[in-house]
Amino acid sequence: MENQEKKTECVVMKDGPYMIKGNFKIIDAQGTEIESADPAFLCRCGHSNNRPFCDGKHRDKGFKG
Ligand code: FES
């Protein structure tokens, strides 16, 4: 169906980021919408140089969770 809204999913990836897909917006602390891909990968380890997005640094840092 064309007009059917996409379901939103947030998946906690093992030892990695959150993966968000579907119908979502990412808003920064100032209330501005940040453009993102779908799916988007959001940093969960705190080490990304491109927060809120994951840049793969969790692997170098040995993030577990
Ligand atoms: S989760 Fe990937 S850099 Fe933080």
Residues whose N, C-alpha, C, O or C-beta is under 5 A from the ligand:
A	BS01	FES	G16 P17 L42 C43 R44 C45 G46 H47 S48 C54 D55 G56 K57 H58
